[in-house]
Amino acid sequence: MRLLLFLCFSLCGYFLFAQTLNIGHTTLTFNDPNRTGGFGSGGGPGRQIQTEIYYPATTTGENVAVADGQWPVIVFGHGFAMNWDAYSNIWSALVPYGYIMAFPRTESGLFPSPSHGDFGQDIALIAQKMTDAGQNSNSIFDTKISDYACAMGHSMGGGAAVLAAAQSSIFDAYLGLAPAETNPSAIAAAVNLQIPSLILSGSNDGVTPPSQHHLPIFNAIPHECKSFANLIGGGHCYFANSNFNCDFGESTSSTGISLSRSEQQSLMYQQMIPWLSYFLGQSCEGYASFMEYPVSGISLNSTCPVSIPDVTITQNNNTLSTTTLGNSYQWYLNGEPIPGATNDSLQVVDNFSGVYQLLVYFDYGCQYSNNIAQVAEFEKTTLNIFPNPATDFIEINGLHNCSYTILNLQGQLVQAGNLSVENSTILFNELPKGSYFLHLNGVSFMVFIKR
C-alpha cells in the first residue's frame, strides 16, 4: 500500500479487504455467428465458445449471486495443449481481489493444431459479451461489470491475448505470462497495443525463449507505459499448476530453472496484483506500489513514469486551493467525497468545521494532499498535517499541548505521545508502511506511512 486512504471504500473498495470475497463459478457458451467450430454447445448457430467464469460472489458455489459491486473482467487464454483448469492458482488468487476471470475452452487440443487467430478472436468476443452481460437484466452479471477489461494469457494464450487486444478497443490493459509468438504474428500485432502492458518472463524458459518470444513482443508495444518483469531462475510452465503436456515440453527444453513452482507463482502475484489494482481497479496505491517497491527475485524494466507529484493545498480566507496540475480533482470533507467538488479550488463557509483534503489524479497514479482542518475542539484553529503520505514523521501545525494516539486499521494502538509548543513532530519510530488512524483531541485523521 502506498497512499493514505479514507477508509478506502470510496476509492479502491475491495482491494484492501480482498480476502473477504468468495469465488463463484458459472459456465456460459458464447456464440460468434460469423465463424464455425469452437467448443461447447448451446450458444446458438456459428462458433461455440464455452467459457468457464469465476467471479466475486456472495457465497462460494456454482451459479451463486455475484457480490455487490462492479468488477473488472479479465479474459484469460490458456497455453498450448492446456486446459483452463491448469490455472486454478490464478483465479484463486485474483478473484478475491475483485476480478471476474473468464477462461475460453476453445483451441485446447493437439490435433488439429489450434488456430491462434480464432483463439484471439474468441478472447476479444468474450470481453464484449461479458460487457454486454453487465447490461442484461437476465444475466447474473447485470450491473456487476465495471468499465475496465484486461486481455491476459499464458504461452500460446498470451500471444493470442496480444491478437485480441490489438483488434479490439474493449481492453484497457494487456498482461502476458511467457507469451508465445503466434500465427498470425503476435509480435507484428503488438505494434497496435495502445494500452498499458505487463509481460512476466522466466529467465530460464526454454519452451518460449524470452529472446525469441517475450522480448520481441514487449519491444514492439508502442505504449508509453509498458513493463517487462524477468523472474530470475524462472521457467515456462510454473506460472500455472502442474500440467503433463506443458511440464513434459519443459523437461525437454528448459535448463537451469532454480525457482520452485510455488516460488515462481509467489513472485508472479507480487508483481501482477498491484499492477492490476491500478490499471483495472483504479486503486490509488496500486501504481505507486508497483513502481516504487521492487520485488526481490524480479528484474523489472518499465517505461512507465516513476514519480507522482506531491499535492499541497493552502487556505486563503474561505478558499482552499492547489497549484498542482492534474487530470482531475476530488475534494473530501471528513473522509467523504464532496459531491460536485471536482475543481482545483473549493469555497468553504465562514468558520467551517471539519477536515478537508484533495485527491488529484494524474496519468499514472493519484495522490492525496495534506490536511486542512478547522474544528470546534481546536477552538477554530486551522490545523495542518504535513507531509501526508510521510516517510518517517509528520508535522502538526496549529495544535499543541495535547496527546495523540495512532491506531492501525484493525483498531489496535500502535503508538501514543504528546505534542507541545516545543515539539509538534510525530516520529513514526519503526512503524511499517501502511494506513493508520491518528487521533488528536477526539478528532480522527487518516495518515499513510511510506518507506
MONOR-V956277 format. One record per backbone hydrogen bond with DSSP energy under -0.5 kcal/mol. NH is the residue of the N-H (numbers start at 1). CO is the residue of the C=O. E is the energy in kcal/mol with one decimal. If there is no record, write none. Layout:
# MONOR-V956277
nh:NH co:CO e:E
nh:NH co:CO e:E
This chain:
# MONOR-V956277
nh:7 co:5 e:-1.5
nh:9 co:7 e:-1.6
nh:11 co:8 e:-1.1
nh:12 co:8 e:-2.1
nh:13 co:8 e:-1.8
nh:15 co:12 e:-2.4
nh:16 co:13 e:-0.7
nh:17 co:13 e:-0.5
nh:18 co:15 e:-0.9
nh:20 co:17 e:-1.7
nh:21 co:18 e:-2.0
nh:22 co:57 e:-1.2
nh:24 co:22 e:-0.6
nh:24 co:55 e:-3.2
nh:25 co:61 e:-1.9
nh:26 co:53 e:-2.2
nh:28 co:51 e:-2.3
nh:30 co:28 e:-0.6
nh:30 co:49 e:-2.3
nh:32 co:47 e:-2.0
nh:33 co:31 e:-0.5
nh:35 co:32 e:-1.7
nh:39 co:48 e:-2.5
nh:47 co:32 e:-2.6
nh:47 co:35 e:-0.7
nh:48 co:37 e:-2.2
nh:49 co:30 e:-2.6
nh:50 co:39 e:-2.1
nh:51 co:28 e:-3.1
nh:52 co:103 e:-2.5
nh:53 co:26 e:-2.9
nh:53 co:51 e:-0.6
nh:54 co:101 e:-2.8
nh:55 co:24 e:-2.1
nh:57 co:22 e:-1.9
nh:58 co:65 e:-2.3
nh:61 co:23 e:-1.2
nh:63 co:25 e:-3.4
nh:67 co:56 e:-2.3
nh:71 co:144 e:-2.8
nh:72 co:98 e:-0.7
nh:73 co:148 e:-1.9
nh:74 co:100 e:-3.2
nh:75 co:150 e:-2.3
nh:76 co:74 e:-0.6
nh:76 co:102 e:-2.9
nh:77 co:152 e:-2.2
nh:82 co:79 e:-1.7
nh:86 co:83 e:-1.6
nh:87 co:84 e:-2.0
nh:88 co:85 e:-1.1
nh:90 co:87 e:-0.8
nh:91 co:87 e:-1.9
nh:92 co:88 e:-2.2
nh:93 co:89 e:-1.1
nh:94 co:90 e:-2.5
nh:95 co:91 e:-1.9
nh:97 co:94 e:-1.8
nh:98 co:95 e:-2.4
nh:99 co:94 e:-0.6
nh:99 co:95 e:-0.6
nh:100 co:72 e:-2.9
nh:101 co:54 e:-2.9
nh:101 co:99 e:-0.5
nh:102 co:74 e:-2.7
nh:103 co:52 e:-2.7
nh:104 co:76 e:-0.7
nh:104 co:102 e:-0.6
nh:105 co:50 e:-2.7
nh:116 co:114 e:-0.8
nh:116 co:183 e:-0.5
nh:117 co:183 e:-0.7
nh:119 co:115 e:-2.2
nh:120 co:116 e:-2.4
nh:121 co:117 e:-2.0
nh:122 co:118 e:-2.5
nh:123 co:119 e:-2.2
nh:124 co:120 e:-2.0
nh:125 co:121 e:-2.6
nh:126 co:122 e:-2.6
nh:127 co:123 e:-1.7
nh:128 co:124 e:-1.7
nh:129 co:125 e:-2.9
nh:130 co:126 e:-2.8
nh:131 co:127 e:-1.8
nh:132 co:128 e:-2.4
nh:133 co:129 e:-2.2
nh:134 co:130 e:-1.2
nh:135 co:132 e:-2.0
nh:136 co:133 e:-1.6
nh:137 co:135 e:-0.6
nh:139 co:136 e:-2.1
nh:142 co:139 e:-1.6
nh:143 co:134 e:-3.0
nh:144 co:141 e:-2.4
nh:146 co:71 e:-2.0
nh:150 co:73 e:-2.4
nh:151 co:173 e:-2.2
nh:152 co:75 e:-2.7
nh:152 co:150 e:-0.6
nh:153 co:175 e:-1.4
nh:154 co:77 e:-2.3
nh:155 co:177 e:-2.5
nh:157 co:154 e:-2.1
nh:159 co:155 e:-2.0
nh:160 co:156 e:-2.7
nh:161 co:157 e:-1.9
nh:162 co:158 e:-1.1
nh:163 co:159 e:-1.8
nh:164 co:160 e:-2.4
nh:165 co:161 e:-2.6
nh:166 co:162 e:-2.2
nh:167 co:163 e:-1.1
nh:167 co:164 e:-0.6
nh:168 co:164 e:-1.3
nh:171 co:168 e:-0.7
nh:172 co:149 e:-3.3
nh:173 co:149 e:-0.9
nh:174 co:196 e:-2.1
nh:175 co:151 e:-2.4
nh:176 co:198 e:-2.5
nh:177 co:153 e:-2.9
nh:178 co:176 e:-0.7
nh:178 co:200 e:-3.0
nh:180 co:155 e:-2.3
nh:189 co:185 e:-1.9
nh:190 co:186 e:-1.8
nh:191 co:188 e:-0.9
nh:192 co:189 e:-2.3
nh:193 co:190 e:-1.9
nh:194 co:192 e:-1.2
nh:196 co:172 e:-0.6
nh:197 co:225 e:-1.4
nh:198 co:174 e:-2.2
nh:199 co:227 e:-2.3
nh:200 co:176 e:-2.9
nh:201 co:229 e:-2.8
nh:203 co:201 e:-0.5
nh:203 co:231 e:-2.4
nh:204 co:234 e:-2.5
nh:205 co:202 e:-1.7
nh:206 co:204 e:-0.6
nh:212 co:209 e:-1.7
nh:213 co:209 e:-1.7
nh:215 co:210 e:-2.8
nh:216 co:210 e:-0.5
nh:217 co:213 e:-1.7
nh:218 co:214 e:-2.5
nh:219 co:215 e:-3.3
nh:220 co:216 e:-1.5
nh:221 co:217 e:-1.0
nh:221 co:218 e:-0.9
nh:222 co:190 e:-0.5
nh:223 co:193 e:-0.8
nh:226 co:224 e:-0.6
nh:227 co:197 e:-2.2
nh:228 co:301 e:-3.1
nh:229 co:199 e:-3.2
nh:230 co:228 e:-0.7
nh:230 co:299 e:-2.7
nh:231 co:201 e:-3.5
nh:231 co:229 e:-0.7
nh:232 co:230 e:-0.9
nh:232 co:297 e:-2.0
nh:234 co:231 e:-2.2
nh:239 co:236 e:-0.7
nh:240 co:237 e:-1.9
nh:241 co:86 e:-3.0
nh:247 co:243 e:-3.2
nh:248 co:244 e:-2.7
nh:249 co:245 e:-2.0
nh:250 co:246 e:-2.4
nh:251 co:247 e:-2.2
nh:252 co:248 e:-0.9
nh:252 co:249 e:-0.5
nh:253 co:250 e:-1.3
nh:254 co:250 e:-2.7
nh:258 co:233 e:-1.5
nh:259 co:233 e:-1.9
nh:264 co:260 e:-2.6
nh:265 co:261 e:-2.4
nh:266 co:262 e:-2.0
nh:267 co:263 e:-2.1
nh:268 co:264 e:-2.2
nh:269 co:265 e:-2.5
nh:270 co:266 e:-2.2
nh:271 co:267 e:-1.6
nh:272 co:268 e:-2.9
nh:273 co:269 e:-2.4
nh:275 co:271 e:-0.9
nh:276 co:272 e:-3.0
nh:277 co:273 e:-2.2
nh:278 co:274 e:-1.2
nh:278 co:275 e:-0.5
nh:279 co:275 e:-2.4
nh:280 co:276 e:-2.5
nh:281 co:276 e:-1.5
nh:282 co:278 e:-1.6
nh:283 co:277 e:-2.7
nh:284 co:282 e:-0.5
nh:286 co:283 e:-1.1
nh:287 co:283 e:-0.8
nh:288 co:284 e:-0.7
nh:289 co:285 e:-2.0
nh:290 co:286 e:-2.2
nh:291 co:287 e:-2.4
nh:292 co:288 e:-3.0
nh:293 co:289 e:-1.3
nh:294 co:292 e:-0.6
nh:296 co:294 e:-0.6
nh:298 co:295 e:-2.0
nh:299 co:230 e:-2.5
nh:300 co:298 e:-0.7
nh:301 co:228 e:-2.7
nh:301 co:299 e:-0.5
nh:302 co:300 e:-0.6
nh:303 co:226 e:-2.6
nh:311 co:368 e:-0.6
nh:312 co:310 e:-0.5
nh:314 co:321 e:-2.5
nh:316 co:319 e:-2.8
nh:319 co:316 e:-1.7
nh:320 co:318 e:-0.5
nh:320 co:346 e:-2.9
nh:321 co:314 e:-2.0
nh:322 co:344 e:-1.7
nh:323 co:312 e:-0.5
nh:326 co:324 e:-0.6
nh:327 co:361 e:-3.0
nh:328 co:361 e:-1.1
nh:329 co:342 e:-0.6
nh:330 co:359 e:-1.8
nh:331 co:341 e:-2.3
nh:332 co:357 e:-3.1
nh:333 co:336 e:-2.7
nh:334 co:355 e:-3.1
nh:336 co:333 e:-1.7
nh:338 co:331 e:-2.7
nh:339 co:337 e:-0.6
nh:341 co:338 e:-2.1
nh:342 co:340 e:-1.7
nh:346 co:320 e:-2.9
nh:348 co:318 e:-2.8
nh:352 co:349 e:-1.0
nh:354 co:374 e:-2.3
nh:356 co:354 e:-0.5
nh:356 co:372 e:-3.5
nh:357 co:332 e:-1.8
nh:359 co:330 e:-2.9
nh:360 co:358 e:-0.5
nh:360 co:367 e:-2.7
nh:361 co:328 e:-2.4
nh:362 co:365 e:-2.4
nh:366 co:284 e:-0.5
nh:367 co:360 e:-2.4
nh:369 co:358 e:-2.0
nh:370 co:311 e:-0.6
nh:371 co:385 e:-1.3
nh:372 co:356 e:-2.4
nh:373 co:383 e:-2.4
nh:374 co:354 e:-2.3
nh:375 co:381 e:-0.6
nh:378 co:375 e:-1.5
nh:379 co:376 e:-2.3
nh:380 co:375 e:-1.3
nh:381 co:375 e:-0.5
nh:381 co:378 e:-0.9
nh:383 co:373 e:-3.6
nh:384 co:397 e:-2.5
nh:385 co:371 e:-0.8
nh:386 co:384 e:-0.5
nh:386 co:395 e:-1.8
nh:389 co:448 e:-0.5
nh:390 co:448 e:-2.6
nh:394 co:426 e:-1.7
nh:395 co:386 e:-2.9
nh:396 co:424 e:-2.8
nh:397 co:384 e:-2.8
nh:397 co:395 e:-0.7
nh:398 co:396 e:-0.5
nh:402 co:419 e:-1.1
nh:404 co:417 e:-2.6
nh:405 co:439 e:-1.5
nh:406 co:415 e:-3.0
nh:407 co:437 e:-2.5
nh:408 co:412 e:-2.1
nh:411 co:408 e:-2.2
nh:414 co:406 e:-3.0
nh:415 co:406 e:-1.4
nh:417 co:404 e:-2.1
nh:419 co:402 e:-3.6
nh:420 co:423 e:-2.5
nh:426 co:394 e:-2.7
nh:427 co:425 e:-0.6
nh:428 co:392 e:-2.7
nh:431 co:428 e:-2.8
nh:434 co:449 e:-1.9
nh:436 co:447 e:-2.7
nh:437 co:407 e:-2.8
nh:438 co:436 e:-0.5
nh:438 co:445 e:-3.2
nh:439 co:405 e:-2.8
nh:439 co:437 e:-0.6
nh:440 co:438 e:-0.5
nh:440 co:443 e:-2.9
nh:441 co:403 e:-0.8
nh:443 co:440 e:-2.1
nh:445 co:438 e:-2.4
nh:447 co:436 e:-2.5
nh:447 co:445 e:-0.5
nh:449 co:434 e:-2.7
nh:450 co:390 e:-3.6
nh:450 co:448 e:-0.5
